[in-house]
């Protein structure tokens, strides 16, 4: 479930730490785009295996929140990596699921 938060345009690319973290059963991943970009948001296991692609599309400049629910994915307790690729920008953060 994506929601665009504001109509103002950010000045930089940014991937924020998910909140809450640790989480169960859901968390929000926020990011911002200063320009229209092809966006890929993915989740990986701590071993680097891709678990899910959450976003894979062109998005307009702006602020975005992605709500990740464990109901939609078979995730066990542990540490996961999420990665945002938008144009030339790449950022990686860790999140912890506690069941």
Secondary structure per residue as TSV (DSSP state, phi and psi in degrees):
chain	resnum	aa	ss	phi	psi
A	1	X	-	360.0	114.2
A	2	X	E	-104.3	144.3
A	3	X	E	-138.1	127.0
A	4	X	E	-84.0	129.4
A	5	X	-	-86.3	-50.9
A	6	X	-	-129.8	159.2
A	7	X	S	-90.8	-14.8
A	8	X	S	-69.5	157.1
A	9	X	-	-101.8	125.1
A	10	X	-	-69.1	160.1
A	11	X	S	-95.6	-13.9
A	12	X	S	-139.7	160.3
A	13	X	-	-75.2	143.0
A	14	X	E	-157.2	139.7
A	15	X	E	-115.5	122.6
A	16	X	-	-92.7	159.9
A	17	X	-	-66.2	136.4
A	18	X	-	-61.9	154.9
A	19	X	B	-141.6	134.7
A	20	X	S	-73.8	162.0
A	21	X	S	-148.7	116.7
A	22	X	S	-64.0	160.8
A	23	X	B	-134.5	159.3
A	24	X	S	-177.8	123.2
A	25	X	S	-97.9	-0.9
A	26	X	E	-141.3	157.5
A	27	X	E	-147.5	162.1
A	28	X	E	-116.7	129.3
A	29	X	E	-106.7	121.1
A	30	X	E	-110.3	144.0
A	31	X	E	-151.1	162.4
A	32	X	E	-135.2	148.0
A	33	X	E	-127.0	123.1
A	34	X	S	-80.5	-13.4
A	35	X	S	-144.9	158.1
A	36	X	-	-56.3	133.7
A	37	X	E	-147.7	153.0
A	38	X	E	-78.6	120.2
A	39	X	E	-113.5	132.8
A	40	X	E	-127.9	122.4
A	41	X	E	-120.8	119.2
A	42	X	E	-130.9	157.1
A	43	X	E	-114.8	137.0
A	44	X	E	-126.2	152.3
A	45	X	E	-72.2	167.0
A	46	X	T	-64.0	-18.8
A	47	X	T	-88.6	-0.4
A	48	X	S	91.7	7.8
A	49	X	-	-81.8	131.3
A	50	X	E	-70.9	128.8
A	51	X	E	-100.5	-41.6
A	52	X	E	-159.9	149.3
A	53	X	E	-105.2	116.3
A	54	X	E	-87.3	-39.5
A	55	X	E	-136.2	135.6
A	56	X	E	-151.9	81.6
A	57	X	E	-167.7	167.5
A	58	X	E	-72.3	135.3
A	59	X	E	-132.7	147.3
A	60	X	-	-74.7	157.9
A	61	X	S	-55.6	141.4
A	62	X	E	154.2	-168.4
A	63	X	E	-109.0	136.1
A	64	X	E	-132.6	145.6
A	65	X	E	-124.6	130.1
A	66	X	E	-114.8	121.2
A	67	X	E	-91.2	116.4
A	68	X	E	-99.8	122.8
A	69	X	E	-114.8	134.4
A	70	X	T	-67.2	-14.5
A	71	X	T	-64.0	-33.4
A	72	X	S	-83.3	-15.4
A	73	X	S	-134.6	144.9
A	74	X	-	-84.3	83.1
A	75	X	-	-107.3	135.5
A	76	X	-	-100.1	168.2
A	77	X	S	-56.8	142.5
A	78	X	E	150.1	-173.8
A	79	X	E	-98.4	135.4
A	80	X	E	-126.3	157.5
A	81	X	E	-110.9	136.6
A	82	X	E	-120.3	142.3
A	83	X	E	-130.7	132.3
A	84	X	E	-111.1	127.2
A	85	X	E	-119.8	122.7
A	86	X	E	-140.6	107.3
A	87	X	T	62.0	-125.3
A	88	X	T	-87.7	-7.9
A	89	X	E	-82.4	133.0
A	90	X	E	-135.7	131.2
A	91	X	E	-141.7	144.8
A	92	X	E	-130.2	138.5
A	93	X	E	-137.7	161.4
A	94	X	E	-105.3	148.5
A	95	X	E	-138.8	152.7
A	96	X	E	-121.2	127.7
A	97	X	E	-103.6	126.8
A	98	X	-	-118.8	122.8
A	99	X	-	-105.5	360.0
